[in-house]
Structures are given as structure tokens and as C-alpha cells.
Amino acid sequence: MITVYYKSGNAQWKYELDETEHAYIIKNVLEDNPDVEEMFDDSLEILRDVSAMDEDEMDEDDQIDQTIAVSFLWHYFNNLSKSEERIDGDIVLIEDEDGTGVTVLPAADLADEE
């Protein structure tokens, strides 16, 4: 399982994705040769939008977008980011209170603090 934790204001959730499904999604995303920075920004925007929704407000397209965004962000920080920014394993995304950015941490760091 890959796991991405997300927190924005009062909204927080944990998203888990089977490694086989993740590999399938990433293979298909990368085959399209996306602009990595644009895909990164779009993925964060999708998570911001989805986190503001109630679960019953989400339709199938929202769920698909969320799954792709989570998979891409996990892959980005585990494989595509600069080596000094790289994370090994699950990630935590914490939206800045003023909405200007996101702090990214390895999930293992939070487990160590508990």
C-alpha cells in the first residue's frame, strides 16, 4: 500500500492505494509525457478542491481525479523530485493556513514523533 495523508484547515484524511493500482496509474500518466510541474500543481489543486467537499458531494470523476492526484504526488516525491526533496515511502501534505503552499513530510517522521 502507498499512503498519502492530507491536512487542510480542519479537513484531514488518509488515502491508501494498492501498489498494483498505483503502478498502473503512474504507467498511464507517464506515457502521456505530462509537464511534471503542471501535473504537480494540478494534483495539489485537485486535493484542495476534494478536501473541501463532503463525501456525498463527490462524484465518480472527483474520485478518479483524487486517485490520480494522490498516486502522482506519491510518485513525484518518491521518484521525480530533486534528490534533496525526495521522500522514501508514504507522504504527508499539510496545506499552509494562508493557502500559499503545502508542506510535505515523510509519514515516518510523524510516526517517530508520537
C-alpha positions as CSV (number, residue, x, y, z in Angstrom):
1,M,0.0,0.0,0.0
2,I,1.0,3.5,-0.7
3,T,-0.4,6.2,1.7
4,V,-0.8,9.9,1.4
5,Y,-2.1,11.9,4.4
6,Y,-3.6,15.3,3.7
7,K,-4.5,18.2,6.0
8,S,-6.0,21.5,5.0
9,G,-7.6,23.6,7.8
10,N,-10.0,21.3,9.6
11,A,-10.1,18.8,6.8
12,Q,-7.8,15.9,7.0
13,W,-7.8,12.4,5.5
14,K,-5.7,9.4,4.8
15,Y,-5.7,7.9,1.3
16,E,-4.4,4.4,0.7
17,L,-3.8,2.9,-2.8
18,D,-2.8,-0.6,-3.7
19,E,0.7,-0.7,-5.1
20,T,-0.5,-2.5,-8.2
21,E,-3.2,0.1,-8.9
22,H,-0.6,2.8,-8.2
23,A,1.9,1.3,-10.7
24,Y,-0.9,1.1,-13.4
25,I,-1.9,4.7,-12.9
26,I,1.6,6.0,-13.0
27,K,2.5,4.0,-16.1
28,N,-0.5,5.5,-17.9
29,V,0.1,9.0,-16.6
30,L,3.8,9.0,-17.6
31,E,3.0,7.5,-21.1
32,D,1.3,10.8,-21.8
33,N,4.5,12.7,-21.1
34,P,2.9,15.3,-18.9
35,D,4.5,18.6,-17.9
36,V,5.6,17.4,-14.4
37,E,5.4,20.8,-12.7
38,E,1.9,21.4,-14.2
39,M,0.8,17.9,-13.1
40,F,2.1,18.6,-9.6
41,D,0.2,21.9,-9.3
42,D,-2.9,20.4,-10.8
43,S,-2.7,17.4,-8.4
44,L,-2.4,19.8,-5.4
45,E,-5.4,21.8,-6.6
46,I,-7.5,18.7,-7.0
47,L,-6.7,17.6,-3.4
48,R,-7.6,21.1,-2.2
49,D,-10.9,21.0,-4.0
50,V,-11.8,17.5,-3.0
51,S,-10.9,18.1,0.7
52,A,-13.4,20.9,0.8
53,M,-16.2,18.5,-0.3
54,D,-18.4,16.3,1.8
55,E,-18.1,12.7,0.9
56,D,-21.6,12.6,-0.5
57,E,-20.8,15.5,-2.8
58,M,-18.0,13.6,-4.6
59,D,-19.0,12.0,-7.9
60,E,-17.1,9.4,-9.8
61,D,-15.0,11.9,-11.7
62,D,-13.9,13.5,-8.5
63,Q,-12.9,10.2,-7.1
64,I,-10.9,9.3,-10.2
65,D,-9.2,12.7,-10.2
66,Q,-8.4,12.3,-6.5
67,T,-6.9,8.8,-7.0
68,I,-4.7,10.0,-9.9
69,A,-3.6,13.1,-7.9
70,V,-2.7,11.0,-4.9
71,S,-0.8,8.5,-7.0
72,F,1.1,11.2,-8.9
73,L,2.1,13.1,-5.8
74,W,3.4,10.0,-4.0
75,H,5.3,9.1,-7.2
76,Y,6.6,12.6,-7.5
77,F,8.1,12.8,-4.0
78,N,9.4,9.2,-4.2
79,N,10.9,9.4,-7.7
80,L,10.8,12.7,-9.6
81,S,11.7,15.4,-7.1
82,K,15.2,16.7,-6.6
83,S,17.3,14.3,-4.6
84,E,17.3,16.6,-1.5
85,E,13.5,16.8,-1.6
86,R,13.0,13.0,-2.1
87,I,11.0,11.0,0.3
88,D,11.2,7.3,0.8
89,G,7.7,5.9,1.4
90,D,4.5,7.5,2.4
91,I,3.9,11.2,2.5
92,V,2.1,13.9,4.5
93,L,0.8,17.0,2.8
94,I,-0.1,19.9,5.1
95,E,-1.7,22.9,3.4
96,D,-0.4,26.2,4.6
97,E,-3.1,28.2,6.5
98,D,-2.9,31.1,4.1
99,G,-3.3,28.8,1.1
100,T,0.0,29.8,-0.4
101,G,1.6,26.4,-0.4
102,V,2.0,22.9,1.0
103,T,4.5,21.4,3.5
104,V,5.5,17.9,2.6
105,L,6.9,15.5,5.1
106,P,7.7,11.8,5.2
107,A,4.9,10.0,7.1
108,A,7.7,8.1,9.0
109,D,8.7,11.4,10.6
110,L,5.2,11.8,12.2
111,A,5.2,8.3,13.4
112,D,8.5,8.9,15.1
113,E,7.1,11.9,17.0
114,E,4.2,10.0,18.5
